[in-house]
Amino acid sequence: MGKRVLVVDDEPNLRLLIKEELEDMGLEVDEASNGEEAIEKFQKSSYDLVTLDIEMPGMNGLEVAGKLREIKKDAKIILLTAYSHYKSDLASWAADAYVVKSMDFTELKEEIRRLLKL
């Protein structure tokens, strides 16, 4: 069975694009549209990596990253956001990588390969 990734983003079109890119890499991809759904899925299933949008309604990605770490200390987490200023936010260190969103998924895929040792 391939590596499993949970993609968490409140934008359905972006979730779909990321899912397709990661499936092309041979990964098994599940989706969540918000933090609460992500935590629920994370508790029920095993994921090798989670990509997390930071700016989401309700619980933001930094809060979700903290909760995921409580559930599984060695969870691999990539914060994915349109806002580069979060990179200096200490809470972003709850993640293994930080990628600024773009329509070019090269950096995201490189980080996933690095973290999953693909």
N, CA, C and O of each residue as an XYZ file, in Angstrom:
472
protein
N       0.839     -1.188      0.000
C       0.000      0.000      0.000
C       0.886      1.255      0.000
O       1.912      1.294      0.678
N       0.484      2.268     -0.759
C       1.267      3.497     -0.877
C       1.158      4.366      0.362
O       0.398      4.070      1.284
N       1.919      5.427      0.366
C       1.892      6.396      1.468
C       0.575      7.164      1.423
O       0.064      7.484      0.350
N       0.032      7.454      2.617
C      -1.254      8.154      2.711
C      -1.058      9.594      3.167
O      -0.337      9.872      4.126
N      -1.723     10.505      2.449
C      -1.622     11.932      2.738
C      -3.028     12.496      2.963
O      -3.971     12.150      2.252
N      -3.147     13.363      3.958
C      -4.392     14.076      4.206
C      -4.181     15.534      3.793
O      -3.306     16.217      4.324
N      -4.993     16.003      2.838
C      -4.914     17.379      2.344
C      -6.038     18.179      3.010
O      -7.218     17.873      2.841
N      -5.646     19.212      3.771
C      -6.626     20.017      4.504
C      -6.602     21.449      3.966
O      -5.617     22.173      4.119
N      -7.710     21.837      3.334
C      -7.832     23.189      2.779
C      -9.314     23.499      2.628
O     -10.099     22.627      2.257
N      -9.698     24.745      2.918
C     -11.112     25.114      2.811
C     -11.520     25.469      1.387
O     -12.700     25.701      1.128
N     -10.565     25.515      0.458
C     -10.885     25.811     -0.940
C     -10.977     24.505     -1.731
O      -9.960     23.854     -1.969
N     -12.203     24.113     -2.143
C     -12.394     22.822     -2.825
C     -11.552     22.672     -4.097
O     -11.010     21.597     -4.354
N     -11.440     23.737     -4.891
C     -10.685     23.631     -6.148
C      -9.202     23.378     -5.894
O      -8.569     22.585     -6.592
N      -8.662     24.050     -4.903
C      -7.249     23.864     -4.571
C      -7.022     22.459     -4.003
O      -6.037     21.801     -4.336
N      -7.939     22.009     -3.146
C      -7.843     20.634     -2.606
C      -7.781     19.628     -3.740
O      -6.968     18.704     -3.719
N      -8.646     19.810     -4.733
C      -8.694     18.891     -5.871
C      -7.381     18.923     -6.664
O      -6.850     17.874     -7.031
N      -6.864     20.119     -6.924
C      -5.596     20.243     -7.647
C      -4.459     19.543     -6.907
O      -3.685     18.793     -7.503
N      -4.367     19.797     -5.601
C      -3.305     19.167     -4.801
C      -3.493     17.656     -4.800
O      -2.528     16.908     -4.956
N      -4.718     17.211     -4.625
C      -5.004     15.766     -4.611
C      -4.532     15.120     -5.913
O      -3.873     14.080     -5.891
N      -4.869     15.736     -7.043
C      -4.477     15.168     -8.345
C      -2.955     15.128     -8.495
O      -2.403     14.140     -8.980
N      -2.276     16.206     -8.078
C      -0.810     16.250     -8.158
C      -0.183     15.136     -7.320
O       0.762     14.479     -7.755
N      -0.718     14.930     -6.111
C      -0.138     13.931     -5.216
C      -0.468     12.513     -5.664
O       0.349     11.604     -5.517
N      -1.662     12.326     -6.209
C      -2.008     10.999     -6.742
C      -1.108     10.650     -7.927
O      -0.757      9.487     -8.127
N      -0.735     11.673     -8.717
C       0.196     11.441     -9.828
C       1.563     10.983     -9.316
O       2.320     10.345    -10.049
N       1.880     11.309     -8.053
C       3.133     10.869     -7.432
C       3.009      9.447     -6.874
O       3.976      8.888     -6.357
N       1.802      8.869     -6.986
C       1.585      7.518     -6.470
C       1.132      7.481     -5.024
O       1.174      6.430     -4.384
N       0.695      8.629     -4.500
C       0.248      8.692     -3.113
C      -1.254      8.462     -3.023
O      -2.001      8.753     -3.957
N      -1.676      7.938     -1.886
C      -3.099      7.771     -1.612
C      -3.537      9.025     -0.861
O      -2.967      9.342      0.183
N      -4.546      9.747     -1.373
C      -4.891     11.066     -0.832
C      -6.326     11.098     -0.306
O      -7.265     10.649     -0.963
N      -6.457     11.644      0.896
C      -7.762     11.891      1.500
C      -7.858     13.402      1.705
O      -6.836     14.088      1.741
N      -9.069     13.918      1.837
C      -9.252     15.365      1.953
C     -10.080     15.726      3.171
O     -10.915     14.949      3.634
N      -9.827     16.935      3.683
C     -10.666     17.518      4.727
C     -10.816     19.000      4.411
O      -9.869     19.640      3.955
N     -12.014     19.551      4.653
C     -12.282     20.940      4.286
C     -12.088     21.918      5.441
O     -12.169     23.131      5.245
N     -11.831     21.397      6.652
C     -11.593     22.276      7.797
C     -10.829     21.520      8.885
O     -10.613     20.312      8.790
N     -10.432     22.251      9.908
C      -9.624     21.668     10.975
C     -10.319     20.569     11.744
O      -9.714     19.544     12.056
N     -11.589     20.776     12.054
C     -12.331     19.782     12.825
C     -12.424     18.456     12.057
O     -12.222     17.382     12.625
N     -12.731     18.550     10.768
C     -12.820     17.349      9.930
C     -11.454     16.662      9.838
O     -11.367     15.434      9.855
N     -10.397     17.460      9.741
C      -9.041     16.908      9.646
C      -8.690     16.109     10.899
O      -8.163     15.001     10.808
N      -8.984     16.677     12.065
C      -8.666     15.998     13.320
C      -9.466     14.702     13.445
O      -8.941     13.673     13.870
N     -10.740     14.768     13.069
C     -11.600     13.582     13.115
C     -11.026     12.470     12.227
O     -10.925     11.322     12.658
N     -10.654     12.809     10.995
C     -10.097     11.813     10.070
C      -8.753     11.296     10.574
O      -8.461     10.106     10.457
N      -7.938     12.185     11.134
C      -6.611     11.829     11.629
C      -6.712     10.834     12.790
O      -5.865      9.953     12.938
N      -7.751     10.985     13.605
C      -7.950     10.071     14.733
C      -8.418      8.697     14.268
O      -8.117      7.693     14.914
N      -9.147      8.639     13.160
C      -9.721      7.375     12.675
C      -8.801      6.606     11.741
O      -8.878      5.380     11.666
N      -7.931      7.314     11.028
C      -7.079      6.678     10.019
C      -5.624      7.020     10.260
O      -5.295      7.922     11.030
N      -4.765      6.282      9.588
C      -3.333      6.531      9.703
C      -2.852      7.247      8.444
O      -3.076      6.779      7.327
N      -2.189      8.385      8.636
C      -1.650      9.154      7.514
C      -0.147      9.304      7.691
O       0.347      9.466      8.808
N       0.574      9.249      6.579
C       2.022      9.431      6.614
C       2.394     10.906      6.634
O       3.473     11.277      7.094
N       1.482     11.756      6.125
C       1.772     13.181      6.030
C       0.460     13.959      5.926
O      -0.528     13.452      5.394
N       0.456     15.196      6.440
C      -0.712     16.080      6.346
C      -0.254     17.417      5.775
O       0.720     17.999      6.252
N      -0.964     17.909      4.742
C      -0.739     19.277      4.277
C      -1.872     20.111      4.868
O      -3.043     19.742      4.779
N      -1.506     21.234      5.468
C      -2.477     22.051      6.199
C      -2.473     23.490      5.717
O      -1.443     24.163      5.730
N      -3.638     23.949      5.294
C      -3.810     25.375      5.019
C      -3.811     26.083      6.373
O      -4.298     25.519      7.353
N      -3.284     27.293      6.450
C      -3.295     28.007      7.735
C      -4.591     28.781      7.911
O      -5.254     28.658      8.941
N      -4.959     29.584      6.906
C      -6.149     30.432      7.016
C      -7.400     29.647      6.639
O      -7.721     29.496      5.460
N      -8.107     29.144      7.663
C      -9.365     28.427      7.439
C     -10.378     28.938      8.452
O     -10.001     29.370      9.542
N     -11.673     28.891      8.100
C     -12.689     29.297      9.078
C     -12.671     28.332     10.270
O     -12.331     27.158     10.120
N     -13.031     28.824     11.427
C     -13.022     27.971     12.621
C     -11.589     27.820     13.112
O     -10.906     28.812     13.365
N     -11.146     26.605     13.245
C      -9.806     26.313     13.733
C      -8.785     26.540     12.625
O      -8.923     25.985     11.535
N      -7.748     27.361     12.895
C      -6.760     27.587     11.834
C      -5.721     26.466     11.796
O      -5.658     25.634     12.702
N      -4.921     26.455     10.752
C      -3.965     25.374     10.534
C      -2.920     25.234     11.623
O      -2.454     24.128     11.895
N      -2.540     26.354     12.259
C      -1.561     26.269     13.345
C      -2.154     25.530     14.540
O      -1.474     24.725     15.177
N      -3.421     25.803     14.843
C      -4.105     25.096     15.933
C      -4.235     23.613     15.600
O      -4.012     22.750     16.449
N      -4.602     23.331     14.346
C      -4.761     21.937     13.907
C      -3.429     21.196     14.021
O      -3.390     20.058     14.489
N      -2.336     21.837     13.593
C      -1.014     21.205     13.669
C      -0.696     20.819     15.108
O      -0.184     19.729     15.364
N      -0.998     21.711     16.045
C      -0.769     21.418     17.461
C      -1.558     20.220     17.932
O      -1.034     19.371     18.652
N      -2.831     20.142     17.526
C      -3.701     19.014     17.925
C      -3.193     17.707     17.305
O      -3.183     16.666     17.962
N      -2.767     17.770     16.020
C      -2.267     16.558     15.362
C      -1.015     16.053     16.072
O      -0.828     14.845     16.217
N      -0.166     16.966     16.513
C       1.050     16.594     17.252
C       0.697     15.922     18.583
O       1.401     15.017     19.029
N      -0.398     16.369     19.217
C      -0.840     15.740     20.467
C      -1.278     14.300     20.212
O      -1.021     13.411     21.024
N      -1.940     14.079     19.080
C      -2.433     12.747     18.734
C      -1.278     11.832     18.327
O      -1.204     10.682     18.759
N      -0.380     12.355     17.493
C       0.747     11.570     16.991
C       1.976     12.487     16.919
O       2.104     13.301     16.005
N       2.871     12.341     17.896
C       4.020     13.257     18.028
C       4.894     13.340     16.782
O       5.432     14.404     16.475
N       5.041     12.230     16.061
C       5.936     12.225     14.901
C       5.203     12.416     13.571
O       5.726     12.085     12.508
N       3.981     12.956     13.649
C       3.222     13.225     12.421
C       4.028     14.159     11.530
O       4.638     15.110     12.019
N       4.037     13.897     10.228
C       4.705     14.771      9.255
C       3.672     15.807      8.804
O       2.608     15.456      8.293
N       4.002     17.092      9.002
C       3.050     18.163      8.705
C       3.710     19.224      7.835
O       4.802     19.707      8.135
N       3.020     19.578      6.746
C       3.450     20.685      5.897
C       2.388     21.773      5.989
O       1.222     21.540      5.672
N       2.796     22.964      6.426
C       1.889     24.103      6.420
C       1.925     24.712      5.032
O       2.990     25.009      4.493
N       0.747     24.890      4.468
C       0.611     25.366      3.099
C      -0.261     26.613      3.153
O      -1.434     26.537      3.520
N       0.304     27.759      2.789
C      -0.471     28.985      2.919
C      -0.104     30.000      1.852
O       0.974     29.947      1.259
N      -1.014     30.914      1.626
C      -0.762     31.996      0.675
C       0.023     33.133      1.323
O       0.463     34.056      0.637
N       0.196     33.070      2.631
C       0.794     34.186      3.359
C       2.192     33.847      3.861
O       2.349     33.027      4.766
N       3.202     34.474      3.277
C       4.585     34.159      3.641
C       4.959     34.666      5.030
O       5.939     34.189      5.603
N       4.206     35.622      5.593
C       4.590     36.178      6.901
C       4.501     35.154      8.029
O       5.105     35.354      9.083
N       3.766     34.070      7.835
C       3.676     33.053      8.881
C       5.000     32.331      9.102
O       5.214     31.723     10.151
N       5.879     32.398      8.120
C       7.140     31.671      8.224
C       7.909     32.086      9.477
O       8.621     31.270     10.061
N       7.775     33.328      9.890
C       8.492     33.791     11.075
C       7.703     33.562     12.369
O       8.227     33.788     13.460
N       6.468     33.122     12.255
C       5.634     32.856     13.428
C       6.139     31.592     14.119
O       6.258     30.544     13.484
N       6.432     31.683     15.393
C       6.969     30.520     16.106
C       6.044     29.319     16.056
O       6.509     28.178     16.054
N       4.723     29.564     16.016
C       3.788     28.437     15.970
C       3.975     27.611     14.706
O       3.634     26.428     14.683
N       4.518     28.227     13.645
C       4.703     27.464     12.409
C       5.788     26.396     12.563
O       5.923     25.520     11.709
N       6.560     26.467     13.652
C       7.575     25.432     13.882
C       6.939     24.129     14.342
O       7.646     23.137     14.526
N       5.614     24.105     14.535
C       4.907     22.859     14.832
C       4.873     21.974     13.588
O       4.455     20.817     13.644
N       5.322     22.541     12.458
C       5.297     21.790     11.200
C       6.709     21.383     10.794
O       7.697     21.938     11.275
N       6.781     20.401      9.896
C       8.064     19.927      9.385
C       8.526     20.750      8.195
O       9.717     20.803      7.887
N       7.571     21.392      7.528
C       7.906     22.215      6.362
C       6.841     23.288      6.213
O       5.732     23.172      6.734
N       7.207     24.329      5.494
C       6.334     25.471      5.284
C       6.434     25.835      3.810
O       7.510     26.186      3.327
N       5.318     25.753      3.094
C       5.324     26.024      1.658
C       4.308     27.111      1.352
O       3.151     27.023      1.763
N       4.748     28.148      0.621
C       3.828     29.196      0.188
C       3.086     28.687     -1.046
O       3.700     28.213     -2.001
N       1.755     28.793     -1.011
C       0.914     28.286     -2.100
C       1.254     28.949     -3.423
O       1.521     30.149     -3.490
N       1.236     28.138     -4.472
C       1.335     28.671     -5.829
C       0.733     27.617     -6.760
O       0.466     26.487     -6.351
N       0.530     27.998     -7.987
C      -0.015     27.032     -8.950
C       1.072     26.076     -9.437
O       0.785     25.119    -10.156
N       2.307     26.334     -9.046
C       3.415     25.432     -9.347
C       3.644     24.607     -8.079
O       4.057     25.138     -7.048
N       3.376     23.323     -8.167
C       3.442     22.464     -6.983
C       4.813     21.819     -6.786
O       4.948     20.879     -6.002
N       5.828     22.317     -7.490
C       7.168     21.729     -7.406
C       7.698     21.710     -5.977
O       8.157     20.674     -5.495
N       7.635     22.856     -5.302
C       8.178     22.930     -3.936
C       7.422     22.000     -2.994
O       8.034     21.314     -2.175
N       6.100     21.972     -3.104
C       5.293     21.088     -2.268
C       5.690     19.632     -2.494
O       5.888     18.881     -1.538
N       5.806     19.238     -3.756
C       6.149     17.849     -4.060
C       7.564     17.499     -3.589
O       7.816     16.382     -3.138
N       8.485     18.462     -3.696
C       9.849     18.221     -3.206
C       9.855     18.003     -1.698
O      10.550     17.114     -1.206
N       9.093     18.801     -0.963
C       9.017     18.646      0.495
C       8.391     17.311      0.860
O       8.846     16.644      1.790
N       7.356     16.917      0.137
C       6.699     15.627      0.417
C       7.684     14.487      0.155
O       7.786     13.561      0.960
N       8.408     14.549     -0.964
C       9.405     13.515     -1.248
C      10.457     13.449     -0.142
O      10.856     12.365      0.284
N      10.902     14.620      0.317
C      11.916     14.684      1.370
C      11.390     14.077      2.679
O      12.060     13.255      3.303
N      10.198     14.487      3.079
C       9.649     14.025      4.355
C       9.253     12.558      4.350
O       9.370     11.875      5.367
N       8.784     12.077      3.211
C       8.363     10.668      3.115
C       9.488      9.777      2.589
O       9.324      8.565      2.449
N      10.637     10.404      2.302
C      11.802      9.671      1.772
C      11.432      8.869      0.522
O      11.709      7.673      0.431
N      10.795      9.558     -0.446
C      10.372      8.912     -1.702
C      11.473      9.010     -2.739
O      11.311      8.527     -3.859
